[in-house]
Amino acid sequence: MNDAVQFLKDYIWKNGFEKLSENPFSVYEGMVKNCKNGSGIDPKTARLVLVTLLSKTHEMARKGLSQEEIVDHIQSEHCLNKKAARDIASMYLELFNDENKKSWDDALESGFEDFCEAEWTIEWEGTCDWHTKYGRSFPCSAWASLTVNVEDKQKLHNHLASELKANPFLSEDDIYGILAKEIEDGLDEDMQEYCDADDYYEPVWEDFAGEGTYESEERWKSWGLEIVEFTGSGDIDYEP
C-alpha cells in the first residue's frame, strides 16, 4: 500500500484535493499506468481506490474519523471482507496523517504568494487578415511584450478563486500560465477587432498596443495587475 499512498500524495500536490472527488477515474488511470510501468501498485488496489473514492471514503479519513468507522463504511458500501476494508482504511489514514496534513496546510497558496512577489513578462504574437472594402484581404502580424506585477493581491485572488479552490497548491509558474493564456486570448481578440475596425484605412500597428488594447488593459487592472511596461507593433503583407 505504500506505493499507493505515495501516488495519492503526489496526485494531491499536483492537482489539489478536489480532483479526488471530482475525477476519481483519472486517479485510477494514473495508478493503472504506474502499474504497467512497474511502480509496485497492485491493479486490485487501483480498482479499490477507484470505488472508494466514488463513495467519498477518503473524505472520512481527511476529516479524522476512526479506522473502525471507515472500515464499517467500506464494508457497507463495497461488501469487502474486513481485512481488505482495513487495508484500504489504513491507506487513507496514512495518506491523511498529521505530518502530511501539516505539510499541505503550510503550503496552501504559497505559489500564489510567490507569484505576487515577482514581476512577470508575457510575450505575444498574433496573426489575422485585414479585409478591405474592395474584397481583398491582406495578412497581418503583430507582437506585444507585457510586463506586470501584482498591485492588489485580493483582486487577483478573487479573479483566480475557482482555480485556487480546485488546487491551492498551484505553483507560481502555474498561475503565470493561467494568466498568460487569458491575456494572450484577449490580445488575439483585440487584434481581430482592431484589424476589422476599418475596411478602407489600414490598421496602424504601431498604435495597436494602447489604442487597440484599452479594454484589455482595464480588465488586467481589474484583476489586480499593474502594467509596468507594454509595447508592441505589427506589419501588413501586401505581397500577392
C-alpha positions in Angstrom: 0.0 0.0 0.0 3.0 2.3 0.4 3.2 2.9 -3.3 -0.5 3.8 -3.5 -0.1 6.2 -0.6 2.8 7.9 -2.3 0.9 8.1 -5.6 -2.1 9.7 -4.0 0.1 12.1 -2.1 1.9 13.2 -5.3 -1.5 13.5 -7.0 -2.8 15.8 -4.4 0.3 18.0 -4.6 -0.2 18.3 -8.4 -4.0 18.5 -8.6 -5.4 19.5 -5.2 -7.8 17.7 -3.0 -10.9 18.4 -5.1 -9.9 16.2 -8.0 -10.0 13.1 -5.9 -13.8 13.5 -5.6 -14.4 15.3 -9.0 -12.5 12.9 -11.2 -11.7 9.6 -9.4 -11.3 7.8 -12.8 -8.3 10.0 -13.6 -6.7 8.8 -10.3 -7.4 5.2 -11.4 -6.0 5.7 -14.8 -2.8 7.2 -13.3 -2.5 4.2 -11.0 -3.0 1.7 -13.8 -0.4 3.5 -15.9 2.0 3.2 -12.9 1.1 -0.4 -12.6 2.2 -1.0 -16.2 5.4 0.9 -15.5 6.2 -1.5 -12.6 5.6 1.0 -9.8 4.5 -1.6 -7.4 0.9 -0.6 -7.2 -1.3 -3.7 -7.4 -4.1 -3.5 -10.0 -6.6 -4.7 -7.4 -5.6 -1.8 -5.2 -6.1 0.7 -8.1 -9.7 -0.7 -8.5 -10.4 -0.4 -4.8 -9.1 3.1 -4.7 -11.5 4.0 -7.6 -14.6 2.6 -5.9 -13.7 4.0 -2.5 -13.1 7.5 -4.0 -16.5 7.3 -5.6 -18.0 6.6 -2.1 -16.0 9.5 -0.6 -14.1 7.2 1.8 -11.0 9.5 1.5 -13.0 12.4 2.9 -13.8 10.4 6.0 -10.1 9.9 6.6 -9.3 13.6 5.9 -11.9 14.6 8.5 -10.2 12.4 11.1 -12.8 9.6 11.5 -11.5 6.5 13.2 -10.3 3.4 11.4 -13.3 1.4 12.6 -15.7 4.0 11.3 -14.0 3.9 7.9 -13.9 0.1 7.8 -17.6 -0.1 8.6 -18.3 2.4 5.8 -16.2 0.5 3.3 -17.8 -2.8 4.1 -21.2 -1.3 4.0 -20.6 0.4 0.6 -18.5 -2.2 -1.1 -19.1 -5.6 0.6 -15.4 -6.2 1.2 -14.1 -8.6 3.8 -12.8 -7.0 6.9 -9.1 -7.4 6.1 -9.4 -5.7 2.7 -11.5 -2.9 4.2 -9.0 -2.4 7.0 -6.1 -2.3 4.4 -7.9 0.4 2.4 -8.8 2.3 5.6 -5.2 2.2 6.7 -4.0 3.5 3.4 -6.3 6.6 3.5 -5.4 7.2 7.2 -1.7 7.1 6.3 -2.3 9.5 3.4 -4.1 11.9 5.7 -1.8 11.6 8.7 -0.8 14.6 10.8 2.5 15.1 9.0 1.1 15.2 5.6 -1.8 17.4 6.6 0.6 19.9 8.2 2.7 19.9 5.0 -0.4 20.7 3.0 -1.6 23.3 5.4 1.8 25.0 5.4 1.9 25.1 1.6 -1.6 26.4 1.0 -1.5 29.1 -1.7 2.3 29.5 -1.3 2.6 29.6 -5.1 0.1 32.4 -5.3 2.1 34.4 -2.7 5.3 33.8 -4.6 3.7 35.0 -7.8 2.6 38.2 -6.1 6.1 39.0 -5.1 7.6 38.9 -8.6 7.5 40.7 -11.9 6.3 38.8 -14.9 6.7 39.3 -18.7 4.4 37.8 -21.3 5.5 37.7 -25.0 2.6 37.5 -27.5 2.4 37.1 -31.3 -0.7 37.1 -33.4 -2.0 36.9 -36.9 -5.2 37.9 -38.7 -6.4 39.2 -42.1 -7.4 42.8 -42.9 -10.4 42.7 -45.2 -10.7 45.7 -47.5 -13.9 47.2 -48.9 -12.6 46.1 -52.4 -12.8 42.4 -51.5 -9.1 41.9 -51.0 -7.5 40.5 -47.9 -4.0 41.2 -46.6 -2.4 39.1 -43.8 -1.3 41.0 -40.7 1.1 40.0 -38.0 1.6 41.7 -34.6 3.6 41.2 -31.4 3.5 42.6 -27.9 5.5 42.4 -24.7 3.7 42.9 -21.5 5.4 43.2 -18.1 3.2 43.2 -15.0 3.4 42.9 -11.3 0.6 42.5 -8.6 -0.8 45.7 -7.3 -3.8 44.3 -5.4 -3.4 40.7 -4.1 -7.1 40.5 -3.1 -8.3 41.4 -6.5 -6.1 38.8 -8.1 -7.1 36.2 -5.6 -10.8 36.9 -6.4 -10.0 36.5 -10.1 -8.3 33.2 -9.5 -10.7 32.0 -6.8 -12.0 29.0 -8.7 -8.6 27.8 -9.8 -7.2 28.2 -6.2 -10.2 26.4 -4.7 -9.7 23.5 -7.1 -5.9 23.4 -6.4 -4.5 25.5 -3.6 -1.0 24.1 -4.4 -0.7 25.8 -7.8 2.9 27.0 -8.3 3.8 30.5 -9.3 4.5 29.1 -12.8 1.1 27.5 -12.9 -0.5 30.9 -12.1 1.6 32.6 -14.7 0.4 30.1 -17.2 -3.3 30.7 -16.4 -3.0 34.5 -16.6 -0.8 34.3 -19.7 -3.4 32.2 -21.5 -6.1 34.6 -20.6 -4.1 37.7 -21.7 -3.0 36.1 -24.9 -6.5 35.0 -25.8 -7.6 38.6 -25.1 -4.9 40.0 -27.4 -6.0 37.7 -30.1 -9.5 39.1 -29.9 -8.2 42.7 -29.7 -6.1 42.1 -32.8 -9.0 40.8 -34.8 -11.3 43.7 -33.8 -8.5 46.3 -34.4 -7.9 44.8 -37.9 -11.6 44.8 -38.8 -12.3 48.3 -37.5 -12.0 50.0 -40.9 -12.2 48.4 -44.3 -10.7 51.5 -46.0 -7.9 52.7 -43.9 -5.3 50.0 -43.0 -4.7 49.2 -39.3 -1.8 51.2 -37.8 0.0 48.5 -36.0 2.4 50.9 -34.2 -0.6 52.1 -32.3 -2.1 48.7 -31.5 -0.6 48.4 -28.0 -2.7 51.1 -26.2 -5.2 52.2 -28.8 -6.4 48.7 -29.7 -6.0 47.1 -26.3 -7.6 49.7 -24.0 -10.4 47.5 -22.7 -8.0 44.6 -22.2 -5.7 46.8 -20.1 -8.6 47.9 -18.0 -9.5 44.2 -17.5 -6.0 43.3 -16.4 -6.0 46.2 -13.9 -9.4 44.9 -12.6 -7.6 41.6 -11.8 -5.2 43.5 -9.6 -2.3 43.7 -12.0 -0.2 46.7 -12.6 1.2 47.3 -16.1 4.9 48.0 -15.8 5.6 48.1 -19.5 3.5 47.3 -22.6 5.0 47.6 -26.1 4.0 46.2 -29.4 3.8 46.7 -33.1 3.0 44.8 -36.3 3.0 44.6 -40.1 0.9 44.1 -43.1 2.0 41.9 -46.0 1.0 43.5 -49.3 2.7 40.9 -51.4 0.2 39.0 -53.7 
